[in-house]
Amino acid sequence: MEYEVRDEDNASIVTLRGDIDLESSPQSRKILLECIDKGQAVLVDMSGVTYIDSSGIASLVEALQKSRQNKCYFGLVTVSEGALRVINLARLDKVFAIHDTLEGGLKEAASS
């Protein structure tokens, strides 16, 4: 897994690429929780995610829970087809805020 973190419009944009699996999910978890600790919105760009397993999903769920505790926005943007299929199968598409574009995610984050 590769990642990049940048700040834009009072939000942390976390771009994840590659496989998010048992080996890499601890790193993704750490990155997401550190961004949430900044106290600003967090958007996860998943357009480059080629595979995600249950441990990767668990990292996203934990980040969502922590963002709610910290009262900051957490959303997924440009989710790849494969990752979206797993999210849908787990019925988490009703739990996560999922946006087709980064701009849409930033707009939603700013209004929350």
Secondary structure, DSSP 8 states (H G I E B T S, - for coil): -EEEEEEETTEEEEEEEEEESTTTHHHHHHHHHHHHHTTSEEEEEEEEEEEE-HHHHHHHHHHHHHHHHTT--EEEES--HHHHHHHHHTTGGGTSEEESSHHHHHHHHHH-
